[in-house]
Amino acid sequence: MRFGRLPADPVKVAAVPSLMAHPFAASPPPPVVDRSHIDLEPGLYRNDVMPDCTAAGLANSIRQVAALNGWEPVIREDRVLEFYAACAGVSPTPAAIAASHGAQLVDVLARQARTGFDGGGQTPFVGLYGRLSNERSALARAIAGLGHAYVGVTLHERDLEMQSVWDVQDGRDDGAVANGHAVTLWDYTDLYEGGLVSIGTWGAWQPATWGWIEARIDEAYACVWRQLGHTDGTSIGVDLDVLAANLAAMVVA
């Protein structure tokens, strides 16, 4: 399996508007979000052999929001790879993509806001986006109200063994740091330390505890796509006009 999330630039991250500045931050997350009845599997988008997890994660977050609104968007594998190549600044050829080192989440989010994410359908997806805190309650609110969280984690060697559940335990050696990775969060069983969260990665849902997420997470974001339906944040107090204005004023080096 490949990775592909480059370390975050603190200056760029700090420039991203915070969703926690909206009434969204005061909305208590529900104790459970169960989406097991929804027929959705994350797309792999060749992230087993290509370092395109950042683009694959964005594509999967779009699919998650669309699924909550009852439809399946067109997102072609080749378009995901082309989008990744543009974010990474490499030629959109298999050899160049395979030899690249990844992309920063903020650059991926900024590019889709500027040019759209063209999945191969009639209209590119363009999402407003904001930064989340790495706290459990904020991530749970994004999962429940926005349909996803788009998260950067740092994996360790033991995580690559694809345990039935990703977890951390006191005194256990999880091995050396492996690399940075981009994933999506989909639903959760409860809000306790050992509650399980469904993580979209490498074409499957990987269960992980909240404790594992809090130990591995480095950065977290969420998008609001007005074109995808009612999960656009308005019901939980995201002021989209304010968010759009903040993004328009943002300068990313």
C-alpha positions in Angstrom: 0.0 0.0 0.0 1.1 3.6 -0.7 0.8 6.7 1.3 1.2 10.3 -0.1 0.3 12.9 2.5 3.2 15.3 2.9 3.7 17.0 6.3 1.5 20.0 6.8 2.9 23.5 6.5 1.8 25.3 9.8 1.5 28.6 8.0 -0.8 27.3 5.3 -2.9 25.4 7.9 -3.2 28.5 10.1 -4.5 30.5 7.0 -7.4 28.1 6.4 -10.7 29.4 7.8 -11.7 27.5 10.9 -15.1 25.9 10.9 -14.9 26.2 14.7 -15.7 29.9 14.3 -19.2 29.1 13.1 -22.2 28.0 15.2 -21.3 24.5 14.0 -18.8 24.4 16.8 -21.5 24.6 19.5 -23.6 21.8 18.0 -23.3 18.7 20.2 -22.5 15.6 18.2 -25.0 12.7 18.3 -23.9 9.8 20.5 -24.0 7.4 17.6 -23.8 7.8 13.8 -24.6 4.4 12.1 -24.4 4.3 8.3 -24.1 0.6 7.9 -27.3 0.5 6.0 -25.8 2.7 3.2 -24.3 0.7 0.4 -21.0 2.5 0.0 -17.4 1.3 -0.2 -14.5 3.7 -0.5 -12.7 3.8 -3.8 -9.1 2.7 -4.0 -8.1 4.9 -7.0 -4.8 3.0 -7.3 -3.6 4.1 -3.9 -2.2 0.6 -3.4 0.5 1.5 -6.0 0.3 5.3 -6.3 1.0 7.9 -3.7 -2.4 9.6 -4.3 -4.1 9.2 -1.0 -4.8 12.9 -0.7 -6.8 12.9 -4.0 -8.4 9.5 -3.2 -9.5 10.8 0.1 -11.1 13.9 -1.4 -12.9 11.7 -4.0 -14.2 9.5 -1.2 -15.4 12.4 0.8 -17.4 13.6 -2.2 -18.9 10.1 -2.6 -19.8 9.9 1.1 -21.8 13.2 1.0 -23.5 12.2 -2.2 -24.4 8.8 -0.8 -26.1 10.5 2.1 -28.2 12.4 -0.4 -29.1 9.2 -2.3 -26.9 9.2 -5.4 -23.5 8.1 -6.7 -21.4 10.7 -8.5 -19.2 9.9 -11.5 -15.6 9.8 -10.3 -13.2 8.1 -12.7 -9.9 6.6 -11.5 -8.0 8.4 -14.3 -9.4 11.8 -13.3 -8.4 11.2 -9.6 -4.9 10.5 -10.7 -4.8 13.5 -13.0 -6.0 15.7 -10.2 -3.4 14.3 -7.9 -0.7 14.9 -10.5 -1.7 18.6 -10.7 -1.6 19.0 -6.9 1.8 17.3 -6.7 3.2 19.3 -9.6 4.1 16.3 -11.8 3.2 15.0 -15.2 0.0 13.0 -15.3 1.7 9.9 -16.5 1.8 6.6 -14.5 5.6 6.7 -14.2 5.7 10.3 -13.0 2.9 9.8 -10.5 4.4 6.6 -9.1 7.7 8.4 -8.6 6.2 11.4 -6.8 6.2 11.9 -3.1 2.7 13.1 -2.4 0.9 16.3 -1.7 -0.2 18.5 1.2 -3.9 18.4 2.2 -4.2 22.1 2.1 -2.9 22.3 -1.4 -5.4 19.6 -2.5 -8.3 21.5 -0.9 -7.1 24.8 -2.4 -6.8 23.4 -5.9 -10.3 21.9 -5.9 -11.7 25.3 -4.7 -9.9 27.1 -7.5 -10.3 24.7 -10.4 -12.8 22.2 -9.3 -12.4 18.4 -8.9 -13.3 16.9 -12.3 -14.4 13.4 -11.7 -15.4 12.9 -15.3 -19.0 13.8 -15.1 -20.7 16.9 -16.5 -19.8 19.3 -13.7 -16.6 19.5 -11.6 -17.1 19.4 -7.8 -16.2 22.6 -6.0 -16.4 22.6 -2.2 -15.9 25.3 0.4 -13.6 24.0 3.0 -12.6 24.7 6.6 -10.2 23.5 9.3 -11.4 21.4 12.2 -9.8 21.0 15.5 -8.4 17.5 16.1 -10.7 16.9 19.1 -13.1 14.0 19.1 -16.2 16.2 19.4 -15.3 18.3 16.4 -14.6 15.3 14.2 -17.9 13.7 15.3 -19.8 16.9 14.5 -18.3 16.9 11.0 -19.1 13.3 10.4 -22.7 13.7 11.5 -23.4 17.1 10.0 -21.2 17.3 7.0 -21.0 13.6 6.1 -17.3 13.2 6.5 -14.0 14.5 7.9 -10.9 14.7 5.7 -8.1 13.8 7.9 -4.3 13.5 7.8 -2.7 10.9 10.0 0.8 9.5 10.7 0.8 5.7 10.4 3.2 3.4 12.3 4.6 0.1 11.2 2.0 -1.9 13.2 -0.9 -0.1 11.4 0.4 -1.5 8.1 -0.4 -5.0 9.3 -4.1 -4.0 8.7 -5.4 -5.2 12.1 -9.1 -5.9 12.4 -9.2 -2.7 14.5 -6.7 0.0 14.6 -6.0 0.7 18.3 -3.4 2.0 20.6 -2.6 0.4 24.0 -0.4 1.6 26.9 3.0 -0.1 26.8 2.6 -1.6 23.4 5.2 -0.9 20.7 3.5 0.2 17.5 6.9 0.4 15.7 8.5 3.2 13.9 6.7 5.9 12.0 5.8 4.7 8.5 4.5 7.7 6.7 1.8 10.3 6.4 -1.6 9.2 5.0 -4.9 10.9 4.1 -8.2 9.2 5.1 -11.9 10.0 5.5 -14.1 9.4 8.6 -17.6 8.0 7.9 -19.5 7.0 11.1 -18.9 5.9 14.7 -20.4 3.5 17.3 -20.1 5.9 20.2 -18.1 8.7 21.6 -16.0 6.9 24.2 -12.3 6.2 23.9 -12.9 2.7 22.6 -15.7 3.6 20.3 -15.1 2.5 16.7 -14.9 4.9 13.8 -15.2 3.8 10.2 -12.1 5.1 8.3 -12.1 5.1 4.5 -8.6 4.0 3.3 -7.2 1.8 0.6 -10.6 0.9 -0.9 -12.2 -0.3 2.4 -13.6 0.7 5.7 -11.0 0.2 8.4 -12.4 0.3 12.0 -10.3 2.4 14.4 -10.9 3.5 18.0 -11.1 7.2 18.9 -8.0 6.6 21.0 -6.1 5.5 17.8 -7.4 8.6 15.9 -6.3 10.9 18.6 -2.9 9.3 18.8 -2.3 9.5 15.0 -4.1 12.6 13.7 -2.1 15.6 12.6 -4.7 17.7 10.7 -8.4 17.7 9.9 -10.7 19.5 7.5 -14.2 19.2 6.0 -15.8 20.4 2.8 -19.2 21.7 2.1 -20.5 21.1 -1.4 -23.7 23.0 -2.1 -24.2 21.1 -5.3 -24.3 17.7 -3.5 -27.5 18.3 -1.5 -28.7 19.0 2.0 -25.4 18.0 3.8 -24.0 21.5 3.1 -23.7 22.6 6.7 -26.6 25.0 6.8 -28.6 22.8 9.1 -25.8 22.9 11.8 -24.9 26.5 11.5 -22.1 26.8 8.9 -22.4 30.2 7.4 -21.5 29.5 3.8 -21.3 33.1 2.7 -18.8 33.9 5.5 -16.8 30.8 4.7 -16.7 31.7 1.0 -15.6 35.2 1.9 -12.9 34.0 4.2 -11.6 31.6 1.6 -11.6 34.3 -1.1 -9.4 36.5 1.2 -7.0 33.7 2.0 -3.5 33.9 0.6 -1.6 30.6 0.5 2.1 30.8 -0.2 
